Amino acid sequence: MVMTVSSGSLGQVNGKPERSITLLGNDCLIRSKVSLASLTSFRVGGPADWYTAPQRLDQLLACLEWANSEELPITLLGGGSNLLVSDRGLRGLVIGTRYLRHTHFDQETGQLTVGSGASLPRLAWKAARMGWRGLEWAVGIPGTVGGAVVMNAGAHSSCTADILINTHILERSGTLHVLPPEKLGYRYRTSNLQGGSRLVTQATFQLQPGYDPQQVMAETTEHFQQRRLSQPYHLPSCGSVFRNPGPHKAGWLIEQTGLKGYQIGGAQVAERHANFILNCGSATASDIFQLIHHVQERVQHQWYCLLEPEVRILGEFKVC
């Protein structure tokens, strides 16, 4: 049984007192009423009932045990780059993985073992500087290793499933499994981990060491520049909003529907790349949600194709 001790009120959030709980034995802090807007790349979203960001596996296990004892729903939050959180926030416990980022490059095997909270672009740059090939494609993908494993992130005709050896999966019960990619049901930008309560704690990738670092850096830089030239990064977004349905890409379908630049509230379909929705500074999560729904309706009406969101939509929303 996990024992807890309350440290009392930490101030006011939206007129309500913020509280904190420290789990004895591992100093893991759980806070109430934590705004999630600053923790997502859209920069929108209401507060979490409870939020914690463990730095070690024992802290993570203690948080799960506490949530189970309180019968709370659990939401996992990595880099927040592929996420739209409701203005009403999220119920239960939100677990941020951004501090679970231990990294080990094995020179003998060419394997990279890394915590789920590690930044994918930073890993790509680090591998390139070392002369390790295999992550050049990932340099422009915002997000963490855990998110990449869950959604099978990819770019430039490569994806996570191509290089994954195994991943450590933590069940809500506290049971830890080591699973190979063939057990994850990988498909285009998804896996059987998506939408569940299982947590990726680390992953091991097969890379190819021993290459000229300058050459790998040049290839990585080329991928990075291609994405910067073709995609808008000057305003908050979640990256690509919709999965490509094929044979045409989602961005092309949206552009041909005449929706580039279309705006609802502070949310706008990007002029540079129509599969991006931008927060122009004053957007709410509801603005973005309504714009997603509008784009789906217009594309379906003109092309008889229902675009499937790639972005995870969490919390309560209403279609106006």
Disulfide bonds with the S-S distance in Angstrom:
none
